[in-house]
Amino acid sequence: MRQLSRNSIGLDPRLNQYLVTCGDREHEVAAKIREASGRSKYAMLQISPEQGQFLAMLVKLIGARTALEVGTFYGYSALWVALALPADGKLIACDINRAWADIARRYWREAGVGDKVELRLAPAIETLQALVREGGGGRFDFAFIDADKQSYDAYYEAALVLVRSGGVIAIDNMLQRGAVAHPEVGGPAVSVIRSLNAKIAGDERVDKVLLPLGDGMTVARRR
């Protein structure tokens, strides 16, 4: 039985494992990344296998050729996305941790997608702003946000500029283990995510859905 980095919210371990067993087609290198990240004290940063498969499905459904990722860690989600992109597809990944970046690059090369991924080491908002200056507005098909929660609103707004009409933005950790539904629960991350959920719910720029996948994943389609 494979060990998960985390279960999808609201599912007991047995049902979650059944979900993964029936739906998972995890690349062997992705499994290596997940196992390695699971030994890290930052294992909670890792998305689950079902989330990875969902991201890959989104990429394929919209025929994405250009993708953007904010928050890369050991490169697990980026690998799912890169594998789903066509041979000439491109993923720009944003992170600030050089040690993690070196690990991620090693796994991407092993999986044969190293040439598809460009990892930019800098504060993500600086990278996103640079992409806009480089003429990247409306040129990306897909974006995935999974980084520091305090900047989520800024990442979302930047992604709306960079992603084309009809493109998709996926955002992780939008349920905060259920804390967003309890007004008495505070904390910086919970408050930021609660506010962003309310904002996206009324945002006429997108079609959106909030799913109980992983720790909650929002999928927004730019109109």
Residue frames as a rotation matrix with the C-alpha (Angstrom) as fourth column:
MET 1
0.577 0.817 0.000 0.00
0.817 -0.577 0.000 0.00
0.000 0.000 -1.000 0.00
ARG 2
-0.239 -0.667 0.706 1.41
0.607 -0.670 -0.427 3.38
0.758 0.327 0.565 -1.00
GLN 3
-0.174 0.105 -0.979 1.82
0.889 -0.412 -0.202 5.97
-0.424 -0.905 -0.021 1.70
LEU 4
0.440 0.423 0.792 0.21
0.728 -0.684 -0.039 9.32
0.525 0.594 -0.609 1.00
SER 5
-0.716 -0.642 0.274 1.71
0.401 -0.700 -0.591 12.67
0.571 -0.313 0.758 1.82
ARG 6
-0.830 0.556 0.048 -1.74
-0.328 -0.417 -0.848 13.67
-0.451 -0.720 0.528 3.00
ASN 7
-0.544 0.726 0.421 -5.32
0.774 0.628 -0.083 12.55
-0.324 0.281 -0.903 2.55
SER 8
-0.612 0.490 0.621 -8.03
0.166 -0.688 0.706 14.46
0.773 0.535 0.340 0.76
ILE 9
-0.884 0.223 0.411 -10.05
-0.466 -0.492 -0.735 16.37
0.038 -0.841 0.539 3.31
GLY 10
-0.029 0.969 0.246 -13.05
-0.980 0.020 -0.196 14.56
-0.194 -0.247 0.949 4.77
LEU 11
0.529 0.168 -0.832 -11.98
-0.490 0.861 -0.138 11.08
0.693 0.481 0.538 3.66
ASP 12
0.725 -0.328 0.606 -10.92
-0.458 0.428 0.779 8.41
-0.514 -0.842 0.160 6.10
PRO 13
-0.230 -0.964 -0.133 -7.61
-0.743 0.085 0.664 6.70
-0.628 0.252 -0.736 5.26
ARG 14
-0.438 0.070 0.896 -9.22
0.311 0.947 0.078 3.56
-0.844 0.313 -0.437 3.82
LEU 15
0.623 0.739 0.258 -11.53
0.536 -0.162 -0.829 5.45
-0.570 0.654 -0.497 1.46
ASN 16
0.615 -0.478 -0.627 -8.75
-0.606 -0.795 0.012 7.80
-0.504 0.373 -0.779 0.46
GLN 17
-0.469 -0.830 0.303 -6.49
-0.447 0.519 0.729 4.86
-0.762 0.206 -0.614 -0.35
TYR 18
-0.045 0.556 0.830 -9.27
0.632 0.659 -0.407 3.29
-0.773 0.507 -0.381 -2.42
LEU 19
0.853 0.362 -0.375 -9.64
0.022 -0.743 -0.669 6.55
-0.521 0.563 -0.642 -4.34
VAL 20
0.173 -0.884 -0.435 -5.93
-0.836 -0.365 0.409 6.63
-0.520 0.293 -0.802 -5.10
THR 21
-0.503 -0.385 0.774 -5.73
-0.064 0.910 0.410 2.94
-0.862 0.156 -0.482 -5.98
CYS 22
0.223 0.710 0.668 -8.58
0.700 0.360 -0.617 3.21
-0.679 0.605 -0.417 -8.49
GLY 23
0.953 0.304 0.002 -7.54
0.231 -0.719 -0.655 6.50
-0.198 0.625 -0.755 -10.02
ASP 24
0.502 -0.823 -0.266 -3.79
-0.447 -0.510 0.734 6.77
-0.740 -0.250 -0.625 -9.63
ARG 25
0.846 -0.437 0.304 -1.40
0.515 0.525 -0.678 6.37
0.137 0.731 0.669 -12.56
GLU 26
0.839 -0.516 -0.170 1.60
-0.310 -0.712 0.630 7.79
-0.446 -0.476 -0.758 -10.79
HIS 27
0.646 -0.706 -0.290 4.83
-0.304 0.110 -0.946 7.95
0.700 0.700 -0.144 -12.76
GLU 28
0.589 -0.445 -0.674 7.64
0.700 0.698 0.150 6.02
0.404 -0.560 0.723 -11.09
VAL 29
-0.549 -0.797 0.252 9.70
0.565 -0.576 -0.591 9.19
0.616 -0.183 0.766 -10.67
ALA 30
-0.055 0.617 0.785 6.71
-0.470 -0.710 0.525 10.98
0.881 -0.340 0.329 -9.13
ALA 31
0.845 0.345 -0.409 6.51
0.130 0.610 0.782 8.17
0.520 -0.713 0.471 -6.59
LYS 32
0.007 -0.930 -0.368 10.20
0.896 0.169 -0.410 8.67
0.444 -0.327 0.834 -5.81
ILE 33
-0.571 -0.174 0.802 9.64
-0.005 -0.977 -0.215 12.39
0.821 -0.127 0.557 -5.24
ARG 34
0.404 0.831 0.383 6.69
-0.468 -0.172 0.867 11.75
0.786 -0.530 0.320 -2.95
GLU 35
0.734 -0.188 -0.653 8.63
0.544 0.738 0.399 9.23
0.407 -0.648 0.644 -0.91
ALA 36
-0.357 -0.934 0.022 11.60
0.777 -0.310 -0.548 11.58
0.519 -0.179 0.836 -0.61
SER 37
-0.437 0.249 0.864 9.47
-0.281 -0.951 0.132 14.57
0.854 -0.185 0.486 0.35
GLY 38
0.635 0.750 -0.184 7.66
-0.115 0.327 0.938 12.41
0.764 -0.575 0.294 2.88
ARG 39
0.313 -0.626 -0.715 10.94
0.898 0.440 0.007 12.05
0.310 -0.644 0.699 4.78
SER 40
-0.598 -0.506 0.622 11.34
0.352 -0.863 -0.363 15.83
0.720 0.002 0.694 4.95
LYS 41
-0.678 0.351 -0.645 10.12
0.611 -0.218 -0.761 17.88
-0.408 -0.910 -0.067 7.88
TYR 42
-0.626 0.458 -0.631 8.26
-0.547 -0.835 -0.062 19.91
-0.555 0.306 0.773 5.23
ALA 43
-0.923 0.229 0.309 6.28
0.353 0.825 0.441 16.91
-0.154 0.516 -0.842 3.98
MET 44
-0.100 0.966 -0.240 3.02
0.605 -0.133 -0.785 18.80
-0.790 -0.224 -0.571 4.53
LEU 45
-0.224 -0.038 -0.974 3.91
-0.511 -0.846 0.151 21.01
-0.830 0.531 0.170 1.56
GLN 46
-0.966 -0.257 -0.002 3.51
-0.152 0.566 0.810 18.06
-0.207 0.783 -0.586 -0.82
ILE 47
-0.084 0.958 -0.272 0.27
-0.996 -0.088 -0.002 17.66
-0.026 0.271 0.962 -2.77
SER 48
-0.011 0.187 0.982 -1.35
-0.357 0.917 -0.179 14.23
-0.934 -0.353 0.057 -2.84
PRO 49
-0.833 -0.345 0.433 -1.26
0.210 0.527 0.824 11.77
-0.513 0.777 -0.366 -5.77
GLU 50
-0.022 0.899 0.437 -4.93
0.949 0.156 -0.274 12.37
-0.315 0.408 -0.857 -6.61
GLN 51
0.596 0.157 -0.787 -4.24
0.066 -0.987 -0.147 16.10
-0.800 0.036 -0.599 -6.81
GLY 52
-0.462 -0.841 -0.281 -1.33
-0.327 -0.133 0.936 15.48
-0.825 0.524 -0.213 -9.16
GLN 53
-0.698 0.260 0.667 -3.48
0.642 0.639 0.423 13.36
-0.317 0.724 -0.613 -11.42
PHE 54
0.408 0.899 -0.159 -6.20
0.756 -0.431 -0.492 16.01
-0.511 0.081 -0.856 -11.34
LEU 55
0.231 -0.413 -0.881 -3.74
-0.296 -0.892 0.341 18.73
-0.927 0.183 -0.328 -12.40
ALA 56
-0.810 -0.566 0.157 -2.52
-0.065 0.352 0.934 16.55
-0.583 0.746 -0.322 -15.26
MET 57
-0.293 0.794 0.533 -6.11
0.900 0.417 -0.125 15.94
-0.321 0.443 -0.837 -16.34
LEU 58
0.568 0.484 -0.665 -6.85
0.307 -0.875 -0.374 19.68
-0.763 0.008 -0.646 -16.36
VAL 59
-0.252 -0.773 -0.582 -3.74
-0.422 -0.454 0.785 20.33
-0.871 0.443 -0.212 -18.48
LYS 60
-0.894 -0.098 0.437 -4.81
0.283 0.633 0.721 17.70
-0.347 0.768 -0.538 -21.01
LEU 61
-0.013 0.990 0.139 -8.48
0.869 0.081 -0.489 18.72
-0.495 0.114 -0.861 -21.07
ILE 62
0.695 0.285 -0.660 -7.68
0.060 -0.938 -0.341 22.30
-0.716 0.197 -0.669 -22.05
GLY 63
0.734 -0.457 0.503 -4.87
0.654 0.272 -0.706 21.32
0.186 0.847 0.498 -24.41
ALA 64
0.889 -0.382 -0.252 -2.37
-0.184 -0.803 0.567 23.40
-0.419 -0.458 -0.784 -22.47
ARG 65
0.636 -0.753 0.169 1.02
0.534 0.271 -0.801 24.10
0.557 0.599 0.575 -24.02
THR 66
-0.407 -0.726 0.554 2.26
0.003 -0.608 -0.794 26.75
0.913 -0.321 0.250 -21.60
ALA 67
0.598 0.587 -0.545 1.96
0.499 0.259 0.827 26.45
0.627 -0.767 -0.138 -17.83
LEU 68
-0.179 -0.555 0.812 2.98
-0.421 -0.703 -0.573 28.32
0.889 -0.444 -0.108 -14.72
GLU 69
0.417 0.272 -0.867 3.57
0.621 0.612 0.490 27.05
0.664 -0.743 0.087 -11.19
VAL 70
0.098 -0.323 0.941 3.94
-0.581 -0.786 -0.210 29.14
0.808 -0.527 -0.265 -8.04
GLY 71
0.193 -0.130 0.972 5.61
-0.915 0.333 0.226 27.00
-0.353 -0.934 -0.055 -5.36
THR 72
0.294 -0.181 -0.938 7.57
-0.724 0.599 -0.342 23.94
0.624 0.780 0.046 -6.48
PHE 73
0.599 -0.136 0.789 9.12
-0.658 0.478 0.582 22.21
-0.457 -0.868 0.197 -3.43
TYR 74
-0.225 -0.736 0.639 10.63
-0.185 0.676 0.714 18.89
-0.957 0.042 -0.288 -4.61
GLY 75
-0.715 -0.116 -0.689 9.03
-0.661 -0.210 0.721 19.18
-0.229 0.971 0.073 -8.06
TYR 76
-0.739 0.446 0.505 6.17
0.326 0.893 -0.311 16.70
-0.589 -0.065 -0.805 -7.64
SER 77
0.326 0.931 -0.163 3.29
0.284 -0.261 -0.922 18.80
-0.902 0.254 -0.350 -8.98
ALA 78
0.141 -0.363 -0.921 5.54
-0.785 -0.607 0.119 20.24
-0.603 0.706 -0.371 -11.69
LEU 79
-0.861 -0.480 0.168 6.36
-0.311 0.759 0.572 16.72
-0.402 0.441 -0.803 -12.84
TRP 80
-0.254 0.857 0.449 2.67
0.594 0.504 -0.627 15.83
-0.764 0.107 -0.637 -13.20
VAL 81
0.581 0.497 -0.645 2.09
-0.107 -0.739 -0.665 18.99
-0.807 0.455 -0.376 -15.22
ALA 82
-0.176 -0.751 -0.637 5.21
-0.829 -0.236 0.507 18.60
-0.530 0.617 -0.581 -17.37
LEU 83
-0.834 -0.108 0.542 4.34
0.080 0.947 0.312 15.00
-0.546 0.304 -0.781 -18.22
ALA 84
0.074 0.968 0.240 0.87
0.632 0.141 -0.762 16.14
-0.772 0.208 -0.601 -19.32
LEU 85
0.333 -0.018 -0.943 2.20
-0.477 -0.866 -0.152 18.89
-0.814 0.500 -0.296 -21.58
PRO 86
0.997 -0.015 0.077 3.00
0.074 0.480 -0.874 18.10
-0.024 0.877 0.480 -25.22
ALA 87
0.416 -0.908 0.050 6.59
0.909 0.417 0.021 17.51
-0.040 0.037 0.999 -26.30
ASP 88
-0.397 -0.563 0.725 7.09
0.615 -0.749 -0.245 21.19
0.681 0.349 0.644 -27.10
GLY 89
0.686 0.724 0.073 5.21
0.387 -0.448 0.806 22.39
0.616 -0.525 -0.587 -24.00
LYS 90
-0.449 -0.847 0.283 6.77
0.222 -0.413 -0.883 24.67
0.865 -0.334 0.373 -21.41
LEU 91
0.676 0.561 -0.477 6.31
0.602 -0.048 0.797 25.05
0.424 -0.826 -0.370 -17.66
ILE 92
-0.241 -0.695 0.678 7.74
-0.125 -0.670 -0.731 27.99
0.962 -0.261 0.075 -15.75
ALA 93
0.459 0.320 -0.829 8.12
0.693 0.455 0.559 27.06
0.556 -0.831 -0.014 -12.08
CYS 94
0.171 -0.322 0.931 8.67
-0.365 -0.899 -0.243 29.62
0.915 -0.298 -0.272 -9.31
ASP 95
0.768 0.030 -0.640 10.44
0.562 0.449 0.695 28.93
0.308 -0.893 0.328 -6.03
ILE 96
0.694 -0.524 0.493 12.99
-0.564 -0.822 -0.079 30.53
0.447 -0.224 -0.866 -3.70
ASN 97
0.599 -0.444 0.666 14.72
-0.486 0.460 0.743 27.48
-0.637 -0.769 0.059 -2.20
ARG 98
0.144 -0.631 -0.762 17.84
-0.976 0.034 -0.213 26.52
0.161 0.775 -0.611 -4.15
ALA 99
-0.756 -0.433 0.491 18.30
-0.548 0.829 -0.113 23.20
-0.358 -0.354 -0.864 -2.34
TRP 100
0.020 0.852 0.524 14.77
0.005 0.524 -0.852 22.12
-1.000 0.020 0.006 -3.22
ALA 101
0.630 0.198 -0.751 15.27
-0.675 -0.339 -0.656 23.36
-0.384 0.920 -0.080 -6.78
ASP 102
-0.382 -0.858 -0.344 18.34
-0.924 0.365 0.117 21.16
0.025 0.362 -0.932 -7.20
ILE 103
-0.670 0.232 0.705 16.35
-0.108 0.910 -0.401 18.14
-0.734 -0.345 -0.585 -6.00
ALA 104
0.394 0.917 -0.060 13.47
-0.137 -0.006 -0.991 18.95
-0.909 0.398 0.123 -8.33
ARG 105
0.351 -0.311 -0.883 15.71
-0.922 -0.278 -0.268 19.38
-0.163 0.909 -0.384 -11.36
ARG 106
-0.727 -0.666 0.168 17.34
-0.644 0.746 0.169 16.01
-0.238 0.015 -0.971 -10.73
TYR 107
-0.395 0.663 0.636 13.98
0.183 0.735 -0.653 14.25
-0.900 -0.141 -0.412 -10.72
TRP 108
0.573 0.617 -0.540 12.74
-0.386 -0.378 -0.842 16.11
-0.723 0.690 0.022 -13.80
ARG 109
-0.129 -0.703 -0.699 15.83
-0.991 0.060 0.123 15.03
-0.044 0.709 -0.704 -15.71
GLU 110
-0.835 -0.189 0.517 15.31
-0.268 0.960 -0.082 11.45
-0.481 -0.207 -0.852 -14.59
ALA 111
-0.024 0.935 0.354 11.72
0.282 0.345 -0.895 11.54
-0.959 0.079 -0.272 -15.86
GLY 112
-0.490 -0.285 0.824 12.82
0.842 0.092 0.532 13.01
-0.228 0.954 0.195 -19.19
VAL 113
0.532 0.748 0.397 11.03
0.807 -0.589 0.027 16.36
0.254 0.306 -0.917 -18.81
GLY 114
-0.018 -0.626 -0.780 13.95
0.775 -0.501 0.384 18.54
-0.631 -0.598 0.494 -17.74
ASP 115
-0.874 -0.358 0.329 13.82
0.485 -0.597 0.639 20.51
-0.032 0.718 0.695 -20.99
LYS 116
-0.108 0.927 0.359 10.15
0.666 -0.201 0.719 21.32
0.738 0.317 -0.596 -20.47
VAL 117
0.725 0.418 -0.547 10.62
0.683 -0.333 0.650 23.04
0.090 -0.845 -0.527 -17.11
GLU 118
-0.189 -0.723 0.665 12.22
0.305 -0.687 -0.660 26.41
0.934 0.078 0.350 -16.51
LEU 119
0.440 0.304 -0.845 12.68
0.880 0.043 0.473 27.03
0.180 -0.952 -0.249 -12.79
ARG 120
0.051 -0.358 0.932 13.08
0.108 -0.926 -0.361 30.66
0.993 0.119 -0.008 -11.76
LEU 121
-0.020 -0.181 -0.983 14.61
0.966 0.248 -0.065 31.17
0.256 -0.952 0.170 -8.33
ALA 122
-0.882 -0.112 0.458 13.27
0.016 -0.978 -0.208 34.43
0.471 -0.176 0.864 -6.92
PRO 123
-0.665 0.745 -0.055 10.31
-0.048 -0.116 -0.992 35.63
-0.745 -0.657 0.113 -4.85
ALA 124
-0.432 0.491 0.756 7.36
0.819 0.564 0.102 34.44
-0.376 0.664 -0.646 -6.94
ILE 125
0.605 0.723 -0.333 5.66
0.513 -0.674 -0.532 37.81
-0.609 0.151 -0.779 -7.18
GLU 126
0.040 -0.680 -0.732 8.85
-0.471 -0.660 0.586 39.23
-0.881 0.321 -0.346 -8.72
THR 127
-0.830 -0.324 0.454 8.91
0.171 0.626 0.761 36.42
-0.531 0.709 -0.464 -11.27
LEU 128
-0.016 0.917 0.397 5.25
0.913 0.176 -0.369 36.95
-0.408 0.357 -0.840 -12.12
GLN 129
0.629 0.201 -0.751 5.74
0.054 -0.975 -0.216 40.67
-0.775 0.096 -0.624 -12.55
ALA 130
-0.407 -0.854 -0.324 8.77
-0.420 -0.141 0.897 40.00
-0.812 0.501 -0.301 -14.75
LEU 131
-0.637 0.239 0.732 6.71
0.623 0.720 0.307 37.68
-0.454 0.652 -0.608 -16.93
VAL 132
0.526 0.843 -0.109 4.16
0.658 -0.485 -0.576 40.42
-0.539 0.232 -0.810 -17.43
ARG 133
0.381 -0.470 -0.796 6.92
-0.398 -0.861 0.317 42.85
-0.835 0.195 -0.515 -18.41
GLU 134
-0.687 -0.696 0.209 8.28
-0.175 0.438 0.882 40.25
-0.706 0.569 -0.422 -20.82
GLY 135
-0.513 0.572 -0.640 4.95
-0.848 -0.225 0.480 40.24
0.131 0.789 0.600 -22.64
GLY 136
-0.982 0.048 -0.185 3.54
0.069 0.992 -0.108 37.15
0.178 -0.118 -0.977 -20.95
GLY 137
-0.567 0.823 0.036 0.08
-0.510 -0.316 -0.800 38.60
-0.647 -0.472 0.599 -20.40
GLY 138
0.434 0.889 -0.147 -2.56
-0.730 0.251 -0.635 36.19
-0.527 0.383 0.758 -21.70
ARG 139
0.063 -0.505 -0.861 0.05
-0.899 0.346 -0.269 33.74
0.434 0.791 -0.432 -22.99
PHE 140
-0.901 -0.363 0.238 -0.29
-0.433 0.783 -0.446 30.97
-0.024 -0.505 -0.863 -20.42
ASP 141
-0.287 0.800 -0.526 -2.88
-0.297 0.448 0.843 28.22
0.911 0.398 0.109 -20.63
PHE 142
0.611 0.426 -0.668 -2.63
0.361 0.601 0.713 26.93
0.705 -0.676 0.214 -17.08
ALA 143
-0.272 -0.692 0.669 -1.40
-0.511 -0.485 -0.710 28.04
0.816 -0.534 -0.222 -13.66
PHE 144
0.451 0.332 -0.828 -1.07
0.515 0.661 0.546 26.24
0.729 -0.673 0.127 -10.34
ILE 145
0.005 -0.366 0.931 -0.65
-0.557 -0.774 -0.301 28.17
0.830 -0.517 -0.208 -7.08
ASP 146
0.821 0.158 -0.548 0.68
0.322 0.665 0.674 26.38
0.471 -0.730 0.495 -4.00
ALA 147
-0.281 -0.945 0.167 3.01
0.461 -0.286 -0.840 28.66
0.842 -0.159 0.516 -2.05
ASP 148
-0.909 -0.110 -0.402 2.99
0.413 -0.357 -0.838 31.10
-0.051 -0.928 0.370 0.88
LYS 149
-0.121 0.992 0.038 -0.61
0.992 0.119 0.051 31.86
0.046 0.044 -0.998 1.78
GLN 150
-0.010 0.103 -0.995 -0.04
0.459 -0.883 -0.097 35.52
-0.889 -0.457 -0.038 2.65
SER 151
-0.658 -0.337 -0.673 0.64
-0.382 -0.621 0.685 36.24
-0.649 0.708 0.280 -1.03
TYR 152
-0.532 0.460 0.711 -2.20
0.640 0.768 -0.018 34.14
-0.554 0.445 -0.703 -2.47
ASP 153
0.545 0.793 -0.274 -4.32
0.413 -0.538 -0.735 37.11
-0.730 0.287 -0.620 -3.48
ALA 154
0.210 -0.561 -0.800 -1.38
-0.662 -0.684 0.306 38.71
-0.719 0.465 -0.516 -5.30
TYR 155
-0.796 -0.494 0.350 -0.57
-0.133 0.707 0.695 35.40
-0.591 0.506 -0.628 -7.03
TYR 156
-0.116 0.856 0.503 -4.19
0.746 0.410 -0.526 35.00
-0.656 0.315 -0.686 -8.10
GLU 157
0.669 0.376 -0.641 -4.33
-0.024 -0.852 -0.524 38.53
-0.743 0.366 -0.561 -9.55
ALA 158
-0.221 -0.833 -0.506 -1.04
-0.726 -0.206 0.656 38.01
-0.651 0.513 -0.560 -11.40
ALA 159
-0.739 -0.018 0.674 -2.24
0.263 0.913 0.312 34.69
-0.621 0.407 -0.670 -12.77
LEU 160
0.338 0.936 0.099 -5.38
0.557 -0.114 -0.823 36.35
-0.758 0.333 -0.560 -14.10
VAL 161
0.484 -0.265 -0.834 -3.15
-0.598 -0.795 -0.095 38.67
-0.638 0.545 -0.544 -16.12
LEU 162
-0.487 -0.863 -0.135 -0.86
-0.724 0.312 0.616 35.92
-0.489 0.397 -0.776 -17.38
VAL 163
-0.644 0.308 0.701 -3.46
0.358 0.930 -0.080 33.23
-0.677 0.199 -0.709 -18.18
ARG 164
-0.965 0.261 -0.031 -5.43
-0.128 -0.362 0.924 33.53
0.230 0.895 0.382 -21.41
SER 165
-0.164 0.979 0.121 -9.18
-0.963 -0.133 -0.233 33.71
-0.212 -0.155 0.965 -21.72
GLY 166
0.690 0.457 -0.561 -10.38
-0.558 0.830 -0.011 30.11
0.461 0.321 0.827 -21.34
GLY 167
-0.299 -0.869 -0.395 -7.26
-0.183 0.459 -0.870 29.19
0.937 -0.187 -0.296 -19.40
VAL 168
0.691 0.562 -0.455 -7.37
0.215 0.442 0.871 27.59
0.690 -0.700 0.184 -15.97
ILE 169
-0.297 -0.702 0.648 -5.95
-0.630 -0.366 -0.685 28.56
0.718 -0.611 -0.333 -12.58
ALA 170
0.493 0.371 -0.787 -5.80
0.332 0.756 0.564 25.89
0.805 -0.539 0.249 -9.85
ILE 171
-0.125 -0.471 0.873 -5.14
-0.663 -0.615 -0.427 26.94
0.738 -0.632 -0.235 -6.24
ASP 172
-0.141 -0.030 -0.989 -4.28
0.403 0.911 -0.085 24.56
0.904 -0.411 -0.117 -3.40
ASN 173
-0.737 -0.217 -0.640 -5.03
0.651 0.027 -0.758 24.65
0.182 -0.976 0.121 0.36
MET 174
-0.679 0.503 0.535 -8.30
-0.224 -0.835 0.502 26.53
0.699 0.221 0.679 0.01
LEU 175
0.471 0.852 -0.229 -10.05
0.019 0.250 0.968 24.74
0.882 -0.460 0.102 2.89
GLN 176
-0.300 -0.688 0.661 -7.24
-0.666 -0.345 -0.661 24.92
0.683 -0.638 -0.355 5.46
ARG 177
-0.881 -0.045 -0.470 -8.21
0.183 0.885 -0.428 21.53
0.435 -0.464 -0.772 6.93
GLY 178
-0.078 0.980 -0.184 -11.74
0.836 0.165 0.523 22.85
0.542 -0.113 -0.832 7.38
ALA 179
-0.494 -0.190 -0.849 -10.76
0.776 -0.536 -0.331 25.91
-0.392 -0.822 0.412 9.42
VAL 180
-0.978 0.093 0.188 -12.22
0.028 -0.831 0.556 28.33
0.208 0.549 0.810 6.86
ALA 181
-0.223 0.970 -0.092 -15.72
0.222 0.143 0.965 27.16
0.949 0.195 -0.247 7.80
HIS 182
0.288 0.259 -0.922 -15.28
0.938 0.116 0.326 28.09
0.192 -0.959 -0.209 11.46
PRO 183
0.562 -0.011 0.827 -15.43
0.173 -0.976 -0.131 31.87
0.809 0.217 -0.547 12.02
GLU 184
0.965 -0.170 0.198 -13.93
-0.238 -0.264 0.935 31.50
-0.106 -0.950 -0.295 15.48
VAL 185
0.445 -0.851 0.278 -10.73
0.725 0.525 0.445 30.07
-0.525 0.003 0.851 13.97
GLY 186
0.894 -0.171 -0.414 -8.26
-0.301 -0.914 -0.272 32.79
-0.332 0.368 -0.868 13.04
GLY 187
0.112 -0.931 0.347 -4.62
0.411 0.361 0.837 32.91
-0.905 0.049 0.423 12.14
PRO 188
-0.255 -0.287 -0.923 -3.01
-0.520 -0.764 0.381 34.71
-0.815 0.578 0.046 9.19
ALA 189
-0.981 -0.179 -0.070 -3.25
-0.153 0.513 0.844 31.87
-0.115 0.839 -0.531 6.66
VAL 190
-0.500 0.860 0.101 -6.84
0.823 0.509 -0.253 30.99
-0.269 -0.043 -0.962 7.49
SER 191
0.132 0.556 -0.821 -7.94
0.252 -0.819 -0.515 34.62
-0.959 -0.139 -0.249 7.33
VAL 192
-0.519 -0.405 -0.753 -6.23
-0.591 -0.466 0.659 35.17
-0.617 0.787 0.002 3.97
ILE 193
-0.990 0.131 0.058 -7.71
0.136 0.743 0.655 32.04
0.043 0.657 -0.753 2.43
ARG 194
-0.263 0.946 -0.190 -11.17
0.789 0.098 -0.607 32.77
-0.556 -0.309 -0.772 3.81
SER 195
0.067 0.232 -0.970 -11.06
-0.180 -0.954 -0.240 36.24
-0.981 0.190 -0.022 2.23
LEU 196
-0.751 -0.405 -0.522 -9.79
-0.570 -0.001 0.822 34.88
-0.334 0.914 -0.230 -1.09
ASN 197
-0.799 0.538 0.268 -12.53
0.577 0.812 0.091 32.25
-0.168 0.227 -0.959 -1.19
ALA 198
0.109 0.874 -0.474 -15.12
0.559 -0.448 -0.698 34.99
-0.822 -0.188 -0.537 -0.72
LYS 199
-0.169 -0.265 -0.949 -13.47
-0.510 -0.801 0.314 37.12
-0.844 0.537 0.000 -3.39
ILE 200
-0.957 -0.249 -0.146 -13.35
-0.254 0.486 0.836 34.33
-0.137 0.838 -0.528 -5.97
ALA 201
-0.529 0.827 0.190 -16.94
0.703 0.553 -0.448 33.32
-0.475 -0.104 -0.874 -5.20
GLY 202
0.479 0.760 -0.439 -18.07
0.404 -0.635 -0.659 36.75
-0.779 0.138 -0.611 -6.41
ASP 203
-0.386 -0.758 -0.526 -15.43
-0.199 -0.489 0.849 37.28
-0.901 0.433 0.038 -9.11
GLU 204
0.666 0.745 -0.037 -17.16
-0.138 0.074 -0.988 37.80
-0.733 0.663 0.152 -12.45
ARG 205
0.145 -0.700 -0.700 -13.84
-0.974 -0.225 0.023 37.44
-0.174 0.678 -0.714 -14.26
VAL 206
-0.829 -0.528 -0.184 -13.88
-0.544 0.838 0.044 33.67
0.131 0.136 -0.982 -13.77
ASP 207
0.530 0.777 -0.339 -15.99
-0.547 0.619 0.564 30.54
0.648 -0.114 0.753 -13.70
LYS 208
-0.485 -0.793 0.368 -15.00
-0.740 0.147 -0.657 28.65
0.467 -0.591 -0.658 -10.60
VAL 209
0.671 0.589 -0.450 -15.46
-0.166 0.711 0.683 25.61
0.723 -0.384 0.575 -8.41
LEU 210
-0.168 -0.669 0.724 -14.05
-0.958 -0.061 -0.279 24.78
0.231 -0.741 -0.631 -4.95
LEU 211
0.439 0.267 -0.858 -13.40
-0.320 0.939 0.128 21.06
0.839 0.218 0.498 -4.55
PRO 212
0.695 -0.191 0.693 -12.68
-0.672 0.172 0.721 18.96
-0.257 -0.966 -0.008 -1.41
LEU 213
0.845 -0.508 -0.169 -9.57
0.290 0.700 -0.652 17.53
0.450 0.502 0.739 -3.05
GLY 214
-0.322 -0.942 -0.093 -6.41
0.546 -0.104 -0.832 17.43
0.774 -0.319 0.548 -0.98
ASP 215
-0.603 0.084 -0.793 -6.75
0.700 -0.419 -0.577 20.36
-0.381 -0.904 0.194 1.40
GLY 216
0.455 0.823 -0.339 -9.28
0.417 -0.533 -0.736 22.01
-0.787 0.194 -0.586 -0.89
MET 217
-0.684 -0.684 0.253 -8.57
0.525 -0.220 0.822 23.05
-0.507 0.695 0.510 -4.47
THR 218
0.307 0.711 -0.632 -10.12
-0.080 -0.643 -0.762 25.94
-0.948 0.284 -0.140 -6.33
VAL 219
-0.515 -0.364 0.776 -10.32
0.765 0.212 0.608 25.69
-0.385 0.907 0.169 -10.11
ALA 220
0.231 0.528 -0.817 -11.00
0.054 -0.845 -0.531 28.98
-0.971 0.079 -0.224 -11.86
ARG 221
-0.115 -0.175 0.978 -11.48
0.967 0.205 0.150 29.38
-0.226 0.963 0.146 -15.60
ARG 222
-0.625 -0.178 -0.760 -10.69
0.127 -0.984 0.125 32.85
-0.770 -0.019 0.637 -16.85
ARG 223
0.401 0.876 0.267 -13.59
0.527 0.018 -0.850 34.19
-0.749 0.482 -0.455 -18.91
